[in-house]
Amino acid sequence: MAVLSDIREKSPKFIIAGAAVIFIALIIFDWGFDISGRKGRGSGQQQEVLGSVNGKEINHRQFSELVRRTVENQKKQQNSDVDAETERQIRSQVWNQMVDELLFEQEIDRLGITVSNQEILDIVNGPNPPEFLVQQFKDSTGTFRRDAYQSAMRDPQNKQAWIQVEEGIRQEQKRQKLQSLLLATTIVSESEVKQRFIDRDVTMNANYVLFDINRLVPDSAVTVTDDDLKNQYESHPADFQAKATRKVKYVYFNQNASSEDSAAVEQDAKNYLDQAKSGVMDFAELAKTYSEIPVTDAFFKHGELSRQKEDAIFSARKGDIVGPVKDNDGIHLIKILDQRQGKSEYVKSSHILLNLVAGPDSVKVIQKARALLAQARSGVDFAKLARENSQDYGSAVQGGELGWASKDRYVKPFADAAFRTRVGDIVGPVRTQFGWHIIKVTGRDKREIKIIDLALKVRASAQTAETAFQNAQDFGYLVKDEGFEKAAENSKYQVLETPEFQKTGSIPGIGQNDAVTNFAFANKLGVISEPIYVRDGVIVVKVSNIREEGVRPLEEVKGVLKSMAIKQKKMEKIREQVDVFYKTLTPSSDIISAAQSNPNLIAQNTGVFKPTDGPSSVGRDQKFIGIALSLKQGELSKPFEGNRGYYIIQLLSKTPFDSVKYSSERESLSAQLLQEKHNRALSDWHTALREKADIVDHRDKFFR
């Protein structure tokens, strides 16, 4: 019997719903579906196995029910149907959550973590009950009604609800204990807190001399032997340690909406338009029923809508219905509800831009700009001139059109010229930081417009999706006879190949896709998959490269080894030169002046910089930053190796350590660092847990 069987709640369904909101990421599976099998063990019921985690099965029914519920929640949140791609993403998320649930439970069992009945009673009856329970017993003022809470716990009608609540609390407490155990040894030292403060608060300024190995020693001056490569390889084994990776070749079959799909949606829009115009149905009701975006009361200004929708609605009158308007996000019917004059003025303009150049050619640029201005004013088509001459390539393809914008959207010289020009006039050349502009003003307006937007998304039809899948299947049959590459060539399909990817994370070119990853790591070289769904399409995959975990072979990393050996030899060649120069310096030397005798040396000031950033002229060279931090004001460093060669630093200034400020911020910095370490430790633990787990995934047999 559950320890809470004698204390009940007023509404079993209500409490479980509240609990689900709080615990969805960790325990909803146990509460509602018991994927770990605690409730159903020994029942003898055979269920379809979707997969397993270290031998523990995940059944298809439970998975599908969780997916169904998640899809329904998504529909309610977005007030529209869930497309096929979103449903595939939901299946992936639910699968990963179920896998994690089993992994966590197995670790909890392995470590012997338990939660006693008394602990649960203390939690429920304590001064601070779980928040999801408290929420159910707050009155209209937000006050927790403990009397109602305790009365509900005693109600015998709610026995089953409390059994599930108890189980949920037990599982959550186990996970908290597991997390506490994992993080028990994670600490933040005083030196780490102080270093974080210094990195964030301290600024420095220094002069430095750089003996740049690539300026001082050409590659031709050093010879790298096979022994040099071998020495580098053997002395830096950690640099060449790699996790297991795979590469796959694939052919992609697009499932995006076809022209027929778009035409069908456009016809739907025309049908709705006919209904509205004939009075069969009010446009607002049509939008409420069919639009895939919610109706808003907002007034839209210029620049807040896409160019297609803006052009349509700002050229219409109050009461008009415009469309169908094709846009990137679908097809729209739009009714103009109201117009008003706003406070801000907007200008619609086009321009031709010629980039600034230095030297004598700058005069030629100005002359060309004036010639273009004269042509435009004489009646030559401005859009044609822009397409042929403008160096703002983003707007040039649009005939120079920039659309609508308020004055603060442009740099001042451009804005001043555009906003004092009459509609239809052309002015210029106007100089800005971007170059010389010829500007044509095509509109000026202060209006704001309220609309109802009946938006219809264009999605791939079932037939379009089925055709792509069938093409992928047909290709799979051809591959068996002709081979992957030959079949693709004969069918005029493009073969793509991924870079190397690991078992966890995203696949370059494909994205996060468990099915592709699982296939690649479960099969041998050359094995070819059945069709696999990816975003907006289907692919057929061939395992094209396998690399197991370990140190990469010397032959594979020869290029890197050669670069390392060349750098080492160059450093050795200039060391004597560095030492000679350093011996000429005294603590009071101006190192920039001292370096002027050698034009091959780089000698300059860093400017003010923080340890987190590094000087812009040096970059994120940790050795440089560390040496600079170790110096006192006015002190000269010894020569040291940096990323680009040998450096000598002369520290000019460093803000003193502010002990008062540090004392006031120490606690928050410590908490921040500890949280970062906790997050990193849990993430690393979770990744390692999944990598070593034996996860069997048969989703491809159940879902297309």
Long-range contacts (C-beta under 8 A, 24 or more apart in sequence): 2-159, 2-162, 2-163, 2-166, 2-167, 3-117, 3-120, 3-121, 3-166, 4-120, 4-121, 4-124, 4-153, 4-162, 4-163, 4-165, 4-166, 5-159, 5-162, 5-163, 6-154, 7-124, 7-150, 7-153, 7-154, 7-162, 8-152, 8-153, 8-154, 8-155, 8-156, 8-157, 8-158, 8-159, 8-161, 8-162, 9-136, 9-152, 9-153, 9-155, 9-158, 9-161, 9-162, 9-165, 10-136, 10-148, 10-152, 10-155, 10-158, 11-136, 11-158, 11-161, 12-157, 12-158, 12-160, 12-161, 13-161, 14-136, 15-133, 15-136, 15-158, 15-161, 15-165, 16-161, 16-164, 16-165, 18-132, 18-133, 18-135, 18-136, 19-132, 19-133, 19-164, 19-165, 19-168, 21-132, 22-130, 22-131, 22-132, 23-132, 23-168, 23-172, 25-97, 26-101, 26-104, 26-171, 26-172, 26-175, 27-168, 27-171, 27-172, 27-175, 28-66, 29-62, 29-66, 29-97, 29-98, 29-101, 30-101, 30-167, 30-168, 30-171, 31-164, 31-167, 31-168, 32-66, 33-62, 33-65, 33-66, 34-62, 35-59, 35-62, 35-63, 35-98, 35-101, 35-102, 36-101, 36-102, 36-105, 48-702, 49-698, 50-697, 50-698, 50-699, 50-702, 51-95, 51-99, 51-695, 51-696, 51-697, 51-698, 51-699, 52-694, 52-695, 52-696, 53-99, 53-102, 53-103, 53-106, 53-693, 53-694, 53-695, 53-696, 54-102, 54-103, 54-106, 54-693, 54-694, 54-695, 55-694, 56-102, 56-106, 58-95, 58-98, 58-99, 58-102, 60-702, 62-98, 63-94, 63-95, 63-98, 66-94, 66-98, 67-91, 67-94, 70-94, 79-294, 80-292, 83-459, 84-460, 84-465, 85-535, 85-536, 88-533, 88-703, 91-699, 91-703, 92-512, 92-513, 92-514, 95-514, 95-697, 95-699, 96-514, 99-690, 99-693, 99-695, 100-686, 100-690, 103-689, 103-690, 103-693, 104-175, 104-178, 107-178, 107-689, 108-174, 108-175, 108-177, 108-178, 111-178, 111-181, 113-174, 113-177, 113-178, 113-181, 114-174, 115-170, 115-173, 115-174, 115-177, 119-173, 120-166, 120-169, 120-170, 120-173, 123-169, 123-173, 124-153, 124-169, 130-169, 133-165, 179-682, 182-681, 182-682, 182-685, 183-678, 183-681, 183-682, 186-674, 186-677, 186-678, 186-681, 187-674, 188-670, 188-673, 188-674, 188-677, 192-673, 193-666, 193-669, 193-670, 193-673, 194-662, 196-669, 196-672, 196-673, 197-662, 197-665, 197-666, 197-669, 198-611, 198-629, 198-657, 199-610, 199-611, 199-612, 200-610, 200-612, 201-655, 201-658, 201-661, 201-662, 202-610, 202-611, 202-629, 202-654, 202-655, 202-657, 203-608, 203-609, 203-610, 203-654, 203-655, 204-606, 204-608, 204-609, 204-610, 204-611, 204-628, 204-629, 204-651, 204-653, 204-654, 204-655, 205-605, 205-606, 205-607, 205-608, 205-609, 205-651, 205-652, 205-653, 205-654, 206-605, 206-606, 206-615, 206-628, 206-631, 206-649, 206-650, 206-651, 206-652, 207-590, 207-591, 207-592, 207-603, 207-604, 207-605, 207-606, 207-649, 207-650, 207-652, 208-591, 208-603, 208-604, 208-606, 208-618, 208-624, 208-647, 208-648, 208-649, 208-650, 209-581, 209-591, 209-592, 209-594, 209-595, 209-601, 209-602, 209-603, 209-647, 209-648, 210-601, 210-602, 210-603, 210-642, 210-644, 210-645, 210-646, 210-647, 211-574, 211-577, 211-578, 211-581, 211-601, 211-639, 211-645, 211-646, 211-647, 212-600, 212-601, 212-602, 212-644, 212-645, 213-567, 213-570, 213-571, 213-574, 213-644, 213-645, 213-646, 214-570, 214-644, 214-645, 215-600, 215-602, 216-570, 216-573, 216-574, 216-577, 216-600, 216-645, 217-570, 217-573, 217-574, 219-566, 221-570, 221-573, 222-566, 222-569, 222-570, 222-573, 223-569, 224-562, 224-565, 224-566, 224-569, 228-565, 228-569, 229-554, 229-558, 229-561, 229-562, 229-565, 230-554, 231-565, 232-561, 232-564, 232-565, 232-568, 233-554, 233-557, 233-561, 236-564, 237-551, 239-560, 240-551, 240-552, 240-557, 240-560, 241-550, 241-551, 241-552, 242-547, 242-549, 242-550, 242-551, 242-552, 243-502, 243-503, 243-549, 244-502, 244-503, 244-521, 244-547, 244-548, 244-549, 245-500, 245-501, 245-502, 245-545, 245-547, 246-500, 246-501, 246-520, 246-521, 246-543, 246-545, 246-546, 246-547, 247-497, 247-498, 247-499, 247-500, 247-501, 247-543, 247-544, 247-545, 248-497, 248-498, 248-507, 248-516, 248-520, 248-541, 248-542, 248-543, 248-544, 249-484, 249-485, 249-495, 249-496, 249-497, 249-541, 249-542, 249-544, 250-495, 250-496, 250-497, 250-498, 250-510, 250-539, 250-540, 250-541, 250-542, 251-472, 251-475, 251-488, 251-493, 251-494, 251-495, 251-496, 251-539, 251-540, 252-494, 252-496, 252-534, 252-537, 252-538, 252-539, 253-468, 253-469, 253-471, 253-472, 253-475, 253-531, 253-537, 253-538, 253-539, 253-540, 254-468, 254-536, 254-537, 255-460, 255-464, 255-465, 255-468, 255-469, 255-536, 255-537, 255-538, 256-460, 256-464, 256-536, 256-537, 257-458, 257-459, 257-460, 257-461, 257-464, 258-460, 258-461, 258-464, 260-461, 260-464, 261-458, 261-459, 261-460, 261-461, 261-464, 262-326, 262-331, 262-458, 264-461, 265-330, 265-331, 265-456, 265-457, 265-458, 266-324, 266-326, 266-331, 268-456, 269-323, 269-324, 269-331, 269-332, 269-333, 269-454, 269-456, 270-324, 272-333, 272-454, 273-321, 273-323, 273-324, 273-333, 276-321, 276-333, 276-335, 277-321, 283-321, 283-333, 283-335, 283-452, 283-454, 284-335, 284-452, 286-333, 286-454, 287-333, 287-335, 287-452, 287-453, 287-454, 290-454, 290-456, 291-453, 291-454, 291-455, 291-456, 292-330, 292-455, 292-456, 292-457, 293-453, 293-455, 295-452, 295-453, 297-450, 298-450, 299-338, 299-340, 299-342, 299-448, 299-449, 299-450, 300-448, 300-449, 300-450, 300-451, 301-342, 301-344, 301-346, 301-448, 302-346, 302-348, 302-404, 302-405, 302-406, 302-445, 302-447, 303-346, 303-403, 303-404, 303-405, 303-406, 303-409, 307-403, 309-334, 309-453, 310-403, 310-404, 313-449, 313-451, 314-445, 314-447, 314-449, 323-454, 329-455, 329-457, 330-455, 330-456, 330-457, 330-458, 331-455, 331-456, 331-458, 332-453, 332-454, 332-455, 332-456, 333-453, 333-454, 334-451, 334-452, 334-453, 334-454, 335-451, 335-452, 335-454, 336-449, 336-450, 336-451, 337-450, 337-451, 337-452, 338-449, 338-450, 339-447, 339-448, 339-449, 339-450, 340-447, 340-448, 341-446, 341-447, 341-448, 342-446, 342-447, 342-448, 343-446, 344-406, 344-446, 345-406, 345-407, 345-419, 345-444, 345-445, 345-446, 346-404, 346-405, 346-406, 346-443, 346-444, 346-445, 346-446, 347-404, 347-405, 347-407, 347-418, 347-419, 347-441, 347-443, 347-444, 348-402, 348-403, 348-404, 348-441, 348-442, 348-443, 348-444, 348-445, 349-402, 349-405, 349-418, 349-439, 349-440, 349-441, 349-442, 349-443, 350-382, 350-383, 350-386, 350-395, 350-399, 350-400, 350-401, 350-402, 350-439, 350-440, 350-442, 351-386, 351-390, 351-392, 351-395, 351-400, 351-402, 351-414, 351-437, 351-438, 351-439, 351-440, 352-376, 352-382, 352-385, 352-386, 352-389, 352-390, 352-400, 352-428, 352-437, 352-438, 353-390, 353-391, 353-392, 353-395, 353-434, 353-435, 353-436, 353-437, 354-389, 354-390, 354-391, 354-429, 354-435, 354-436, 355-391, 355-434, 355-435, 356-431, 356-434, 356-435, 356-436, 365-435, 365-436, 366-429, 366-436, 369-428, 369-429, 369-436, 369-438, 370-429, 372-438, 373-426, 373-428, 373-429, 373-438, 376-426, 376-438, 376-440, 377-426, 382-426, 382-440, 385-438, 391-435, 392-434, 400-440, 401-442, 404-443, 404-445, 414-439, 468-537, 468-538, 469-531, 469-538, 469-704, 472-531, 472-538, 472-539, 472-540, 473-530, 473-531, 475-540, 476-528, 476-530, 476-531, 476-540, 479-528, 479-540, 484-528, 484-542, 497-544, 500-545, 500-547, 503-691, 504-687, 504-690, 504-691, 510-534, 510-539, 511-535, 514-697, 514-699, 515-697, 515-699, 515-700, 516-541, 518-695, 518-697, 519-543, 530-700, 532-700, 533-704, 570-645, 571-641, 571-645, 571-646, 574-645, 574-646, 575-646, 578-639, 578-646, 578-648, 579-639, 581-648, 582-638, 582-639, 582-648, 585-636, 585-648, 587-634, 587-635, 587-636, 589-636, 589-650, 591-636, 591-648, 591-650, 605-652, 618-642, 619-643, 623-647, 624-649, 628-654, 629-654
